[in-house]
Amino acid sequence: MTPQKMHLPGILVRYEPAPGIDPSPVVFDSPHSGYDYPGDFDHAVPRDVLRRAEDAFVDDLYEGAPDLGAGFLKALFPRAYIDPNRHEDEIDSDMLSEPWPRPVRASEKSEMGLGLIRRLIKGRVHIYDRPLTVTEIMARIESYHRPYYAELENMLESRVSGFGAVWHVNCHSMRTTGRKGGKSIPRDDFVLGDREGESCDPAFTEFVAECLRNMGYSVQINHPFKGAELIERFGRPLEGRHSLQIEVNRGLYMDEDRIEKHAGFGQLKGDIDQLIGDICKFAKAQVRVP
């Protein structure tokens, strides 16, 4: 069956289970896999360099969610243009031509040039050759950032209304290696982040970790990624709203240099389909299904 689709061109696509598919109180979202680059981006670096910021193909990995009873939302715009996983006041003041009109939300990421609007790519390469104005940043917030949040909130609220609770899985990818003390450190296959148990019931985190480990994957929890703005905003486990961030190692499914899928994509996609199905069963077992 074809999933029900709602499309805002250049901004997002929302998929819901087709009629006849047993729905579940689960929503997946991919905020960083978009590659529809807006015409007013006006970046100074080549497009292939900017693409390093994408969670490339993560939307393809999770696109089976509606067929298994879950909702799925993906951003079409690129993370380098505006990041849906940052607070709208997480501003890097060094890139502005004028003061930000509201209190700036300081963060380690914005200090690194990785705030709401990225200043840097590949560590030290400047994305722009000019300062940005408040007007153009606010236009990005109003036209891209806020619509993404509004649509995701609608999807979550509809599950709470129908089931009394919701399980939200925020989907990302990570580089094969990290760096610490100037050394390259290999990463695990998956990292799950629940902000140390603040964004979802730890039992849900452990359930997802066990599913992945049973498939043969290595899993870390809250290290080195605990989760960011989206799960902080929507995860309120005491209210039955559970948000979990999941990072998958890009080396499992793609060539990081060429930004191309490799032969491992099919196996990983099949395993993620199984994981989606298991999560839907887990969630439905926690609620009274209408």
C-alpha positions in Angstrom: 0.0 0.0 0.0 1.2 3.5 -0.7 1.7 5.6 2.4 -0.3 8.8 2.8 1.9 11.7 2.0 1.8 15.4 2.8 4.4 17.5 0.9 5.5 21.1 1.5 7.9 21.7 -1.4 11.4 22.5 -0.4 10.6 22.2 3.3 9.4 18.7 4.4 7.5 15.5 3.6 5.2 13.8 6.0 4.2 10.2 5.6 1.5 8.4 7.4 0.4 4.7 7.2 -2.0 3.9 4.4 -5.6 3.0 5.2 -5.6 -0.7 6.2 -2.2 -0.7 7.9 -2.5 -1.1 11.7 -1.3 2.2 13.1 1.0 2.5 16.1 1.9 5.4 18.5 5.3 5.8 16.9 6.9 8.6 14.9 10.3 8.7 13.2 11.9 11.8 11.9 15.0 12.6 9.9 15.9 16.3 10.2 19.3 16.3 8.6 19.0 14.2 5.4 17.7 17.0 3.2 19.5 18.2 0.1 17.1 20.6 -1.6 19.4 23.7 -1.4 17.4 27.0 -1.4 18.3 29.6 -4.1 19.0 32.2 -1.5 21.6 30.1 0.4 24.5 32.2 -1.1 27.3 30.0 0.3 30.9 30.6 -0.5 32.1 27.0 -0.4 31.4 24.3 -3.1 28.2 22.3 -2.8 30.1 19.0 -2.5 31.8 20.4 0.6 28.5 21.6 2.1 27.1 18.1 1.6 29.5 16.8 4.4 27.0 18.2 6.8 24.1 16.0 5.5 23.0 12.9 7.2 22.9 11.4 3.7 20.5 8.6 3.0 19.1 8.4 6.6 15.7 9.2 5.1 16.1 6.2 2.8 17.0 3.9 5.8 13.8 4.7 7.6 11.4 5.2 4.7 9.7 1.9 5.5 8.2 3.3 8.7 4.7 4.0 7.4 4.4 0.5 5.9 5.0 -0.8 9.5 2.5 1.5 11.1 4.6 4.5 12.1 4.6 8.1 11.0 7.7 9.5 9.2 8.8 13.1 8.8 11.8 14.3 6.8 13.3 17.7 6.2 14.0 18.5 2.5 16.2 21.5 3.2 19.8 21.0 4.2 21.1 21.2 7.7 23.8 23.6 6.6 21.1 26.1 5.7 19.3 25.9 9.0 19.5 23.1 11.5 16.2 21.8 12.8 18.0 20.2 15.8 19.1 23.5 17.2 17.0 26.0 19.3 16.1 29.1 17.2 18.1 31.3 19.5 21.2 29.1 19.3 22.9 31.8 17.4 26.6 32.2 16.5 27.0 36.0 17.0 30.3 36.0 15.2 28.6 35.5 11.9 26.1 38.4 12.3 26.2 41.9 10.8 24.1 43.2 13.7 23.1 42.2 17.2 20.5 39.4 17.6 17.3 41.0 18.9 16.6 38.4 21.5 18.8 36.7 24.2 21.2 34.4 22.5 21.1 30.8 23.8 24.8 30.0 24.3 25.9 26.5 23.5 29.1 24.5 22.9 27.9 23.8 19.3 27.3 27.5 18.4 30.7 28.4 19.8 32.2 25.8 17.5 30.4 27.4 14.5 27.7 24.6 14.4 24.7 26.5 15.8 21.3 27.1 14.2 23.0 28.6 11.2 26.4 27.0 10.5 29.4 29.2 10.2 32.0 26.4 9.6 32.2 23.2 7.6 34.9 20.6 7.9 36.1 22.1 11.1 37.7 25.4 9.9 36.2 26.2 6.5 33.9 29.2 6.5 30.6 28.7 4.7 30.0 32.4 4.0 32.3 35.2 2.8 30.1 37.8 4.4 28.2 38.5 7.6 24.5 37.5 7.7 21.6 39.8 8.6 19.0 39.2 11.3 16.3 39.6 8.6 17.7 36.6 6.5 18.1 34.4 9.5 14.6 35.2 10.7 13.3 34.3 7.3 14.9 30.9 7.5 13.5 30.3 11.0 9.9 31.3 9.9 9.9 29.5 6.6 11.8 26.3 7.4 12.6 25.8 11.1 9.2 26.5 12.6 7.2 24.6 10.0 9.3 21.5 10.7 8.7 21.8 14.5 5.0 22.4 13.9 4.5 19.4 11.7 6.4 17.1 14.0 4.4 18.4 17.0 1.2 17.7 15.1 2.3 14.1 14.4 3.2 13.5 18.0 0.0 15.1 19.3 -2.2 13.0 17.1 -0.7 9.8 18.6 -1.2 11.1 22.1 -4.8 11.9 21.3 -5.4 8.5 19.8 -3.3 6.3 22.1 -2.6 8.3 25.2 1.2 8.2 24.6 3.8 8.5 21.8 7.3 7.1 21.1 9.4 9.4 18.9 12.6 8.3 17.3 14.9 11.1 16.0 17.1 9.7 13.3 20.7 10.7 12.5 24.0 9.4 11.2 27.6 9.9 12.5 31.0 9.8 11.0 32.9 6.5 11.3 35.5 8.0 13.6 35.6 10.8 16.2 38.6 12.6 17.5 39.9 12.9 21.1 43.2 14.3 22.2 44.3 14.7 18.5 43.7 11.0 17.9 41.1 9.3 15.7 38.7 7.1 17.7 36.5 4.5 16.0 32.9 4.7 16.8 30.3 2.0 17.5 27.7 1.0 15.0 24.9 2.9 16.8 24.7 5.5 19.5 21.4 6.0 21.4 20.7 9.3 23.2 18.0 10.0 25.7 19.7 12.9 27.6 20.6 10.5 30.5 17.0 9.3 30.8 15.4 12.7 30.6 13.7 12.5 27.2 12.3 8.9 27.4 11.8 6.0 29.7 15.2 4.3 30.0 13.4 1.0 29.5 12.7 2.1 25.9 16.3 3.0 25.3 17.4 -0.4 26.6 14.8 -2.2 24.5 16.2 -0.5 21.3 19.8 -1.2 22.3 19.0 -4.9 22.9 17.3 -5.2 19.6 20.3 -3.8 17.8 22.8 -5.9 19.8 20.8 -9.0 19.0 21.3 -8.2 15.3 25.1 -8.1 16.0 25.6 -4.4 16.2 27.7 -2.6 18.8 25.7 0.1 20.7 26.6 2.9 23.1 24.1 4.9 25.1 24.5 8.7 25.6 28.2 8.6 24.5 29.3 10.6 22.6 25.8 11.9 21.7 23.1 12.5 24.3 20.6 14.1 22.0 19.9 17.7 21.2 17.0 20.2 20.8 14.3 18.0 19.2 14.3 15.3 21.8 14.8 17.9 24.5 11.7 19.8 23.2 9.4 16.8 22.7 10.6 14.2 25.2 8.5 14.3 28.4 8.4 10.7 29.6 6.3 11.5 32.7 3.6 12.7 30.3 3.9 9.6 28.1 5.9 11.4 25.5 9.1 9.5 24.8 11.8 10.8 22.5 15.0 8.9 21.6 17.8 10.0 19.3 19.5 7.3 17.2 22.8 7.7 15.4 24.0 5.2 12.9 27.6 4.8 11.8 27.9 6.0 8.2 30.5 3.4 7.5 27.9 0.7 7.7 26.1 1.9 4.6 27.9 4.6 2.6 31.2 5.8 1.3 31.8 8.9 3.4 34.1 10.6 0.9 32.0 10.1 -2.2 28.7 10.3 -0.3 27.4 7.2 -2.1 25.7 4.1 -0.8 27.8 1.0 -0.8 26.9 -2.7 -0.7 26.2 -2.7 3.0 23.1 -0.4 2.6 20.7 -3.3 1.8 21.6 -5.3 4.9 21.3 -2.3 7.2 18.0 -1.2 5.6 16.6 -4.7 6.3 17.7 -4.6 9.9 16.3 -1.1 10.4 13.0 -2.3 9.0 13.0 -5.0 11.6 13.9 -2.5 14.3 11.0 -0.2 13.2 8.6 -3.2 13.4 9.9 -4.1 16.9 9.6 -0.6 18.2 6.0 -0.4 16.9 5.2 -3.7 18.7 6.8 -2.4 21.9 4.8 0.8 21.8 1.5 -0.8 21.1 2.1 -3.2 24.0 2.3 -0.2 26.3 -1.0 1.4 25.4 -4.6 0.5 24.8 -4.9 0.2 21.0 -8.1 1.9 19.7 
